[in-house]
């Protein structure tokens, strides 16, 4: 679980099967939430784990996962990455039928619907298909029904999911790096709309019939995933390096040193340096004991942590024209702090180059970017944003450049936060490929 700590920092949990499902959950990072003594007593032959990054429901103990329920069929545990767009409607409809909910997480909606359906059908595979047909949104899910372990991916493959071998058998994970770390073997990505069951000697695949193309989240390659992971056929490090190369061609600048914003800006910076010919140097030292700031739930925590996280190397920066390269600008508060940090270290000029196009629209599928008024790019030109950041210049990669660097066609990516056209119906938003305005949800 610590291998995937970058995907969620708020809580962590494990559920195992041993004459029933038993779970251990807590708040904080994995090593804080799951203490060694407690883990020693948690024994089982099959299990699922989760680290949480909240986009629906508060960061609280009751929303920690895996979610566990008991039914007349057996125990069920579920771990979910993503976001259910029609979650509120489903919850309201179920409440009218007398259902009660213990959490504010959309993940509880999924497991309660599954528990109810499995109790009726006695067939977990059939019930997964039934419930998936009612869900609109993004989800990569691991599911345990008594000792049986399943993994399923939403019909557009928005959030990542893959399977592989370990010394103990077969496993599923959000990123391939898990299998590298465990000394196992990454096998393949789970296909959009696919359900797999992890058995002792095989992976059994079921096509749900719900697949409707692809809409992989571009932000996974830009920021979320680890650079050493392979997502849907493309190594993240290679994608980010190509992004930097394209960025250098599209947004050149006369400068002395390329400085990455660690860690996610490092691969982008290397590509920029290779193409521009400007020397690369680590001008900002990162405190390894401070968590990722972007996925912190509160703005105050993000702001404070930037100063704890980064320290400038004055010998690299002083009297130099600096190019700061980072993966993205969302709110702009973090980058403004970093620009000022570099200026205070004696930089002659500070030029900012960004490996994603301007983010102007909300994400409804699992990234905490919810309201237009929080985005730095809302209602501002690039020159306006540069002034807000106190930078001498600002340059973003183009959407076409980003798509080329990722290596998937635009029709196979979710670019909703960049274009305002979404791969699924969202109330008040435009759905991609639709041409008539009155047909938008």
C-alpha positions in Angstrom: 0.0 0.0 0.0 2.9 2.4 0.6 3.8 1.9 -3.0 0.6 3.7 -3.9 0.7 6.3 -1.1 1.0 9.0 -3.7 -2.6 8.3 -4.8 -4.1 9.0 -1.3 -2.9 10.3 2.0 -5.9 10.7 4.2 -6.7 7.2 5.4 -5.7 3.6 4.7 -7.2 0.2 5.3 -7.0 -3.6 4.6 -9.7 -6.2 4.6 -8.9 -9.9 4.6 -10.9 -13.1 4.6 -10.5 -15.6 7.5 -13.8 -17.3 8.4 -15.4 -14.0 7.5 -14.1 -10.6 6.4 -12.1 -8.6 9.0 -10.9 -5.1 8.3 -8.3 -2.7 9.8 -8.6 1.0 8.9 -7.3 4.3 10.2 -6.6 7.9 9.4 -3.3 9.1 8.0 -0.6 7.6 5.9 -0.5 3.8 5.5 2.2 3.3 8.2 0.2 5.5 10.6 -3.2 4.0 9.9 -2.0 0.4 9.9 0.3 -0.3 12.9 2.6 -3.3 12.8 1.1 -5.0 15.8 -2.4 -4.8 14.4 -1.3 -6.0 11.0 0.5 -9.0 12.7 -2.9 -10.2 14.0 -4.7 -9.6 10.7 -4.4 -13.0 9.0 -6.0 -14.2 5.8 -5.4 -15.8 2.4 -7.1 -13.2 0.3 -7.5 -9.5 0.9 -7.9 -6.0 -0.6 -6.4 -2.6 0.5 -7.0 1.1 -0.1 -5.4 4.5 0.4 -8.0 7.3 0.2 -8.0 10.6 -1.6 -11.4 12.2 -0.9 -13.4 13.7 -3.7 -16.8 12.8 -2.5 -17.4 12.7 1.3 -15.3 14.2 4.0 -11.9 13.0 5.2 -13.1 11.2 8.2 -12.8 7.7 9.9 -16.2 6.6 8.8 -15.3 7.2 5.1 -12.1 5.2 5.3 -12.0 2.1 3.1 -12.4 -0.8 2.4 -16.1 -0.6 3.2 -17.3 -3.9 4.7 -20.9 -5.3 4.9 -22.5 -8.5 5.9 -25.3 -10.1 3.9 -27.3 -13.3 4.0 -25.0 -14.5 1.1 -21.8 -13.7 3.0 -19.4 -10.8 3.8 -18.5 -8.2 1.2 -15.7 -5.7 1.2 -15.1 -3.0 -1.4 -12.3 -0.5 -2.2 -13.0 2.2 -4.8 -11.0 4.7 -6.8 -13.0 7.2 -8.7 -16.3 9.1 -8.4 -19.9 8.3 -9.2 -21.6 11.2 -11.0 -25.1 10.0 -10.3 -24.3 9.1 -6.7 -26.6 11.7 -5.1 -29.6 10.6 -7.3 -28.9 6.9 -6.4 -28.6 7.7 -2.7 -31.8 9.8 -2.7 -33.7 7.0 -4.5 -32.5 4.4 -2.1 -33.3 6.5 0.9 -36.9 6.8 -0.3 -37.0 3.0 -0.3 -36.0 3.1 3.4 -32.2 2.5 3.0 -30.0 4.0 5.6 -26.4 5.1 5.0 -23.6 5.3 7.5 -21.1 7.4 5.5 -21.1 10.3 3.0 -18.9 8.4 0.5 -20.3 7.3 -2.9 -18.4 4.0 -2.4 -21.0 3.0 0.2 -23.7 3.4 -2.4 -22.0 0.9 -4.6 -21.4 -1.8 -1.9 -25.0 -1.5 -0.6 -26.4 -1.9 -4.1 -24.1 -4.9 -4.6 -25.0 -6.4 -1.3 -28.7 -6.1 -2.0 -28.4 -7.6 -5.5 -26.1 -10.5 -4.4 -28.6 -11.4 -1.7 -31.2 -11.7 -4.4 -29.2 -13.4 -7.2 -26.6 -15.4 -5.2 -24.3 -14.7 -8.1 -21.6 -12.0 -7.6 -20.7 -11.8 -11.3 -24.3 -11.2 -12.4 -24.8 -8.7 -9.6 -21.7 -6.7 -10.5 -23.1 -6.4 -14.1 -26.5 -5.3 -12.7 -25.0 -2.6 -10.5 -22.5 -1.4 -13.1 -25.5 -0.7 -15.4 -26.8 1.8 -12.9 -23.6 3.6 -12.2 -22.5 6.8 -14.2 -19.0 7.8 -13.4 -15.4 6.6 -12.9 -14.4 3.6 -10.9 -11.6 1.1 -10.5 -12.8 -1.3 -7.8 -11.5 -4.3 -5.9 -14.2 -6.4 -4.4 -14.1 -9.3 -2.0 -17.2 -11.5 -1.6 -16.3 -13.9 1.2 -12.9 -15.3 0.0 -13.5 -14.5 -3.7 -11.6 -11.4 -5.0 -12.7 -9.4 -8.0 -11.5 -6.3 -9.8 -13.6 -4.2 -12.2 -13.1 -1.0 -14.2 -15.7 1.5 -15.4 -16.9 1.2 -19.0 -14.7 4.0 -20.3 -11.6 3.1 -18.3 -11.3 6.5 -16.8 -9.3 5.5 -13.8 -6.4 3.0 -14.1 -6.4 -0.6 -13.1 -4.1 -3.5 -13.9 -3.4 -7.1 -13.0 -0.3 -9.1 -12.4 1.5 -12.0 -10.7 3.1 -11.9 -7.3 4.9 -14.6 -5.3 1.5 -15.4 -3.6 -0.6 -15.6 -6.7 -2.5 -13.0 -8.8 -3.3 -9.4 -7.8 -4.9 -6.2 -9.1 -3.7 -2.6 -8.5 -4.1 0.9 -9.7 -0.6 1.0 -11.1 1.9 -1.5 -12.5 4.7 -0.3 -10.1 3.1 -2.4 -7.4 4.2 -5.6 -9.2 7.7 -4.2 -9.7 8.1 -3.4 -6.0 6.8 -6.8 -4.9 9.1 -8.7 -7.3 6.2 -9.8 -9.3 5.2 -9.4 -13.0 2.8 -6.9 -14.5 0.6 -8.7 -17.0 -1.9 -6.3 -18.5 -4.4 -3.4 -17.9 -7.9 -4.3 -17.1 -10.0 -3.3 -20.1 -12.8 -0.8 -19.8 -16.0 -2.5 -18.6 -14.1 -5.7 -17.7 -14.6 -7.7 -14.5 -11.8 -10.1 -13.5 -11.8 -12.7 -10.7 -8.4 -13.4 -9.2 -8.1 -17.2 -8.6 -5.2 -19.3 -7.3 -4.2 -20.5 -10.8 -5.7 -18.0 -13.2 -7.3 -14.7 -13.9 -10.9 -15.2 -15.1 -12.2 -12.4 -17.3 -15.8 -11.5 -17.8 -16.8 -8.8 -20.3 -19.8 -7.0 -18.9 -21.0 -5.8 -22.3 -21.0 -2.2 -21.0 -17.8 -1.0 -22.6 -18.4 2.2 -24.6 -15.0 3.2 -25.9 -12.2 4.8 -23.9 -11.7 8.0 -21.9 -8.5 7.6 -19.9 -7.8 10.5 -17.6 -5.0 12.6 -19.0 -4.1 13.9 -15.5 -2.9 10.4 -14.6 0.0 10.8 -17.0 0.5 14.5 -16.3 0.6 14.3 -12.4 -1.2 11.6 -10.5 0.6 8.3 -11.4 4.2 7.4 -10.5 6.7 8.0 -13.3 7.8 4.3 -13.2 4.2 3.0 -13.8 2.9 1.9 -17.1 -0.7 3.0 -17.7 -2.7 1.7 -20.6 0.3 0.8 -22.7 2.4 3.9 -22.0 5.2 4.4 -19.4 4.4 7.5 -17.5 8.1 8.7 -17.4 8.3 8.5 -21.2 5.0 10.5 -21.6 6.2 13.2 -19.2 9.6 13.5 -21.0 7.8 13.9 -24.3 5.6 16.5 -22.8 8.7 18.5 -21.8 10.1 18.1 -25.2 7.0 19.4 -26.9 6.7 22.2 -24.3 10.2 23.4 -25.2 9.3 23.5 -28.9 6.0 25.3 -28.3 7.1 27.6 -25.5 10.8 28.4 -25.9 12.5 30.9 -23.6 16.0 32.5 -23.4 17.3 31.4 -20.0 20.3 30.0 -18.1 19.0 27.0 -16.1 16.0 24.6 -16.1 14.8 23.9 -12.6 12.1 21.3 -12.0 9.4 21.6 -9.3 9.9 18.2 -7.6 8.9 15.5 -7.9 6.3 15.5 -10.6 7.9 18.3 -12.7 11.2 16.4 -12.9 10.5 14.3 -16.0 8.9 17.2 -17.8 12.0 19.3 -17.1 14.4 16.7 -18.4 12.5 16.7 -21.7 12.5 20.5 -21.8 16.2 20.6 -21.2 17.0 18.0 -23.9 15.1 19.9 -26.6 16.0 23.4 -25.5 19.7 22.8 -24.9 19.4 24.8 -21.6 21.2 23.1 -18.7 19.1 21.2 -16.2 19.8 21.5 -12.4 18.1 20.6 -9.2 17.5 24.1 -7.9 14.8 23.1 -5.4 15.4 20.5 -2.7 12.4 18.5 -1.5 11.8 17.5 2.0 10.9 13.8 1.6 8.8 13.7 4.8 6.1 16.1 3.5 3.2 14.6 1.7 1.9 15.6 -1.8 0.4 19.0 -1.5 -2.1 18.8 -4.5 -4.1 16.0 -2.9 -4.3 17.5 0.6 -8.0 18.2 1.3 -7.6 21.7 2.8 -6.1 24.8 1.1 -4.4 26.0 4.4 -2.5 22.7 4.6 -1.4 23.0 1.0 -0.1 26.5 1.5 1.8 25.7 4.7 3.3 22.5 3.3 4.9 24.3 0.3 7.3 26.1 2.6 8.1 23.0 4.5 8.5 20.9 1.3 10.9 23.0 -0.8 14.2 24.8 -0.2 16.0 26.7 -3.0 19.7 26.1 -3.8 21.0 29.7 -4.0 24.2 28.6 -5.8 22.1 27.3 -8.7 19.6 30.2 -8.7 21.3 33.4 -7.8 21.7 35.9 -10.7 20.4 33.3 -13.2 17.4 33.4 -15.6 15.4 30.4 -14.3 12.9 28.2 -16.1 10.6 26.6 -13.6 8.9 23.5 -15.1 5.9 21.9 -13.4 3.2 19.5 -14.4 0.1 21.7 -14.0 -1.4 24.9 -12.5 -4.8 24.4 -10.9 -5.4 27.1 -8.2 -2.1 28.9 -8.7 -1.4 29.5 -5.0 1.4 26.9 -4.8 3.2 28.1 -8.0 3.0 31.7 -6.8 4.8 30.7 -3.6 7.4 28.8 -5.5 8.1 31.7 -7.9 8.5 34.0 -5.0 10.8 31.4 -3.3 13.0 31.4 -6.3 13.0 35.2 -6.6 14.0 35.5 -2.9 16.9 33.1 -3.7 18.3 35.7 -6.1 17.0 34.7 -9.5 17.3 37.4 -12.2 14.3 36.2 -14.1 11.7 33.5 -13.4 9.9 31.9 -16.4 7.2 29.2 -15.7 6.5 26.4 -18.2 3.6 24.0 -17.6 3.2 20.4 -18.9 -0.6 20.6 -19.2 -2.9 23.1 -20.9 -4.8 25.6 -18.8 -7.3 23.8 -16.5 -10.5 25.8 -16.7 -13.3 23.2 -16.0 -14.2 21.0 -13.1 -13.4 17.3 -12.8 -16.3 15.0 -12.0 -14.4 11.8 -12.2 -12.1 11.5 -9.3 -9.8 14.6 -9.1 -10.6 17.3 -6.5 -11.1 20.2 -8.9 -14.7 21.0 -8.4 -15.5 24.7 -9.0 -14.6 27.0 -11.8 -13.8 29.9 -9.5 -10.9 28.1 -7.9 -8.9 27.8 -11.2 -6.2 30.2 -11.9 -7.1 30.1 -15.6 -10.8 31.1 -15.1 -11.4 34.5 -16.7 -7.7 35.2 -17.1 -5.4 35.3 -20.1 -2.0 33.6 -19.9 -0.4 37.0 -19.4 -2.9 37.7 -16.5 -1.9 34.4 -14.8 1.8 35.2 -15.2 1.2 38.5 -13.4 -0.7 36.6 -10.7 2.2 34.2 -10.3 4.7 37.1 -10.3 6.5 35.3 -13.2 8.4 37.0 -16.0 6.6 34.7 -18.5 4.3 31.7 -18.5 3.8 29.0 -21.2 1.5 26.0 -21.3 1.7 23.0 -23.6 -1.1 22.9 -26.2 -3.9 20.3 -26.1 -2.7 18.8 -29.4 0.9 18.6 -28.0 -0.3 16.9 -24.8 -2.3 14.4 -26.8 0.6 13.6 -29.0 2.9 13.1 -26.0 0.5 10.7 -24.2 0.3 8.6 -27.3 -3.5 7.9 -27.3 -5.9 9.7 -29.6 -7.9 12.5 -28.2 -11.1 10.4 -28.6 -9.6 7.8 -26.1 -8.8 10.4 -23.4 -10.8 12.4 -20.9 -9.9 16.0 -21.5 -13.0 17.5 -19.9 -11.1 19.8 -17.4 -9.3 21.3 -20.4 -12.1 21.4 -23.1 -15.3 21.4 -21.1 -16.5 18.4 -23.1 -17.0 15.3 -20.9 -17.2 11.6 -21.8 -20.2 11.0 -19.6 -23.4 13.1 -19.1 -23.0 15.6 -16.3 -25.8 18.0 -15.4 -25.2 21.4 -17.0 -22.1 20.3 -18.9 -21.4 19.5 -22.5 -20.9 15.8 -23.5 -18.2 15.1 -26.0 -19.2 14.2 -29.6 -22.6 15.8 -29.1 -23.4 18.7 -31.5 -26.8 19.9 -30.5 -26.7 22.2 -27.4 -30.3 21.2 -26.4 -29.1 17.6 -26.1 -26.6 18.3 -23.3 -27.4 16.9 -19.9 
